[in-house]
């Protein structure tokens, strides 16, 4: 079965980002396919390279980055949500004449069309947060 995930909650104040990661790992371990993970609203913070987690907590951005690297998962940050929260890739940093980018490697900034495609091609869509 082909799944796509929509992640909405903030990594700092909601279990949504961590629950989605656990589900994604279980999904692949069960032999299913994960087409795309789309981070929307506050969940885009999961793609911020400048996030520092306390030593006794999971660094969710790094955990998602590792997951994406290991499994070749398509992970998309909603571009308008990301820009509103100060998360930019190299292209957007140049466009807005910023000194640096802060999106983690492995996350792509893109629009809602990516989410629409995921809904069309997936057998199941699971939402975390809200």
N, C-alpha and C positions, 0 to 999 in steps of 0.2 A: 504494500500500500504506500502511496506517495503522500507525504505530509508537508504542510507549510505552517509556520508558526507566526503569529502576530503577537508581539510583546509590547505592552503599554506602560507598565508601572516603572517607577523610579528605582534604580538599584539601591538607593540609600534609604528609601522609606516603604518599600513594598517587597514582598517575597517573589513577585512576578518574574524578575529577570533570573533569579536563582532557580525557581521552579521550572522555567522554560528550558534552562540548561540541563537540569535533571531529566526532563522529558525528552529532550533531543538526544541525550546519551542513551536512554532506554529505548527510544525509537530505533536508533541504528543498531543497538545490541540485539534487538528483536528481529532484525532483518528487513526492516522497513527502509524506505528512501525518504530523505529529508530534502525537499526541493529548495526551500528558501526560508530564512528567518528574517522577518521584517520588524525592525525596531521603530516604534512610533511614539510620539509625545515624549514624556520624560524618560522612556526606555532608551532613547538615543545616547544617554549618558554612558551606557554600557560600551560605547565605542570611543570614549574619551581617553586618550593616552596619558593624560595628566592626572587621572584619578589615582589617589593613594589610599589604599585600604589599611585600617588598623591591623597590627600584626596578628591579632587573634581572629581575623575575619578573612573570608575568601575575597581575593581581588577579582571581582566578576568580569571586568573588562579583559584582564589577562586570561582568565579561565575561558571566556568565549573565544578569544583570539587563538588560544591553544586548540580548542575544539575545532574551530574553523580550519586551522592549519592541518590538523590530523585527518580531518574527514573531507576537506575540500568543499565545505559548506558555503553556499552563497548567503552572505550576511549583509543586509542592506539597512542603512540608517536613513530614515526619511529626511530628505535634504532640508525642507522648510523647518521641521522640528529641530534638526541639528543646528541650523544657522541661528535660530532663535535662542538656542542654549549655548551658543559660542563654540560649537564643534565644527571645524572646517578641515577639509583635506587640502592638499597642495594646490589643486586647481582653484578652489574657492578662496584660499589665502591670497593667491596671486590676484584673483579677480577683485577682491575687496582691499587689496594693498595692505595685507596684514604681514607681520614679521615672521610668523610661523604657522604651521598646521598642527592640529592636535588629534586628528582621527587615527585610530590604531590601524596598522596594516592588517588587511584581511576584511575590513569593513568598507563597503562602498556607499557613497552618498548618492541617492537617487530619489526619484519621485514616486508618487502613488501608482503610476503605471506598472511598476515592478510588483506591487502588492496585487493589483488587478490580475496580472499574468499568473501570479502564484495561485490565486483563487480559482482561476480557470483550469489550470493544468493539474492541480492537486486533487487527490481523492478525499482528503480530509484537511480541514483548517482548524487549528486549535489556538485560542486566544488566551493570553496570560495577562492579568491585570485588567483595569478598567475603571 
